[in-house]
Amino acid sequence: MSFNITPFKRDVRLHGKLPRVEQTSLSYPMLLLDGTLSRIKALPFFSTFNFSTYKGLIIQPASIPFCGVYLLQEMMLADGDSNTGEPRFKTLARIGISVIIQNNDVVAAEYMLDKAMQAISVGLFTDHTYYNNSLYKIQGFTSATRQHVFGRVGTLDNETPVAELRFELTCDLGIIYYEPLVPDVLEVIHLETIFPIDGDASKVQQVKVEYDLEQNE
Amino acid sequence: MAINFSTQVYAHTYDTFARPVTFMPKNQPPFSGRGIWTTQKFDIETETAAIFSDAQTILDILESEFSTMPNQGDQLFIPSYIGMPEVGTFEILDLDTNGFETTLALRRVMVAKP
């Protein structure tokens, strides 16, 4: 199970004659999320799993085995002096992966979670296209955490024998620049000759022309 | 005046609400008994606070009806009864007593996935 996100295009124009600005259809963290999801889906270990990237989904027992891949957080840190130059951010994206299985044998369940972790870590980190591709670049993996959770923390007496792998991965997406839009407001060029210089211009056919510059696209 | 809760209160309650249960202790032959089965919604917060929709299921048993009490890890089966459908097989996760009645926290026995 997965939810496809329709890319959006935002049309930004300050003036009718200014160039149209088409922003990236998806932000880099969302492209990273999609790239992570598609690679995990392709791993043989996850062939029987149901998937989602939607945090609001209420996961049903029938959805097990389940794998959720989520964009947990994007962190944007000023690159250099924040009050100098154009806006630019060192951008980190935190991806959360939740693998939910069921097994009454908690020891066997923990080993299965470990297999899932091995499948994810080996599958992602040995795939160089995961961090070096045409859509986004991962400069580095700055940190990761892993947990095994059995049922509801604090009570553990839920009916379904679930076990969950929680893997969080922080990816450094590098410096993302937001270069200023410098509008070109030149609309019309009016050109008129007066020739000859210091002579009788009325006896010479003059050139008079206007260029109305199409600047919209 | 003292009240024997087991015989004067709980026994009548069990006569009304309890249903047959087969208890299956580890390494012991199964035996029949009865208990009051209850289940209610119980959500589990997963990664990113996404919710796993689960249930919390218990079986109350009257201690005076048991010569040997069930233990953690034992299984039990709740069959269909007077038109009520079969509930299934469970493993006992936890036991809590109030002195007369023990509440068994149950986990459903399910096929491992994957």
Contacts between the chains, C-beta under 8 A, distances in Angstrom:
chain1	res1	chain2	res2	distance
A	45	B	114	7.9
A	48	B	113	7.6
A	48	B	114	5.4
A	49	B	114	7.6
A	55	B	48	4.9
A	55	B	49	6.9
A	55	B	50	5.1
A	56	B	50	7.5
A	57	B	50	6.2
A	58	B	43	7.8
A	58	B	50	8.0
A	58	B	51	4.9
A	58	B	52	7.8
A	58	B	53	5.1
A	59	B	46	7.0
A	59	B	50	6.4
A	59	B	51	6.7
A	59	B	52	4.5
A	59	B	53	6.5
A	60	B	53	5.5
A	61	B	52	7.9
A	61	B	53	7.2
A	61	B	54	6.7
A	64	B	113	5.3
A	65	B	113	4.9
A	65	B	114	5.1
A	68	B	46	7.2
A	68	B	47	6.4
A	68	B	48	7.3
A	68	B	50	5.9
A	70	B	47	6.8
A	70	B	48	4.7
A	70	B	50	7.4
A	72	B	48	5.9
A	96	B	47	4.9
A	96	B	48	5.2
A	97	B	47	7.4
A	98	B	46	5.2
A	98	B	47	3.6
A	98	B	48	7.1
A	98	B	50	6.8
A	100	B	46	6.7
A	100	B	52	6.6
A	101	B	112	7.6
A	101	B	113	6.0
A	101	B	114	6.5
A	102	B	110	5.6
A	102	B	111	8.0
A	102	B	112	6.5
A	102	B	113	5.1
A	103	B	112	4.2
A	103	B	113	7.6
A	104	B	91	6.0
A	104	B	107	6.8
A	104	B	109	5.7
A	104	B	110	6.5
A	104	B	112	7.4
A	105	B	112	7.3
A	108	B	112	6.9
A	109	B	112	7.8
A	112	B	112	7.7
A	112	B	114	7.1
A	149	B	46	7.8
A	151	B	44	6.4
A	151	B	54	8.0
A	152	B	42	7.1
A	152	B	43	8.0
A	152	B	44	4.4
A	152	B	45	7.2
A	152	B	54	7.7
A	153	B	45	7.8
A	155	B	56	7.9
A	156	B	93	7.3
A	157	B	56	6.2
A	157	B	93	5.4
A	157	B	94	5.8
A	157	B	105	4.0
A	157	B	107	7.6
A	158	B	42	5.3
A	158	B	44	5.9
A	158	B	54	4.4
A	158	B	55	7.1
A	158	B	56	6.0
A	158	B	107	7.6
A	159	B	39	7.0
A	159	B	42	7.2
A	159	B	54	5.9
A	159	B	55	4.4
A	159	B	56	6.4
A	159	B	57	4.5
A	159	B	106	6.6
A	159	B	107	6.1
A	159	B	108	5.1
A	160	B	52	8.0
A	160	B	54	5.0
A	160	B	55	7.5
A	160	B	107	7.6
A	160	B	108	6.3
A	160	B	110	7.0
A	161	B	91	8.0
A	161	B	107	5.4
A	161	B	108	7.0
A	161	B	109	7.9
A	161	B	110	5.9
A	162	B	44	7.1
A	162	B	52	6.6
A	162	B	54	7.2
A	164	B	46	5.7
A	164	B	47	7.1
A	164	B	52	8.0
A	166	B	46	7.6
A	166	B	47	4.6
A	168	B	47	7.8
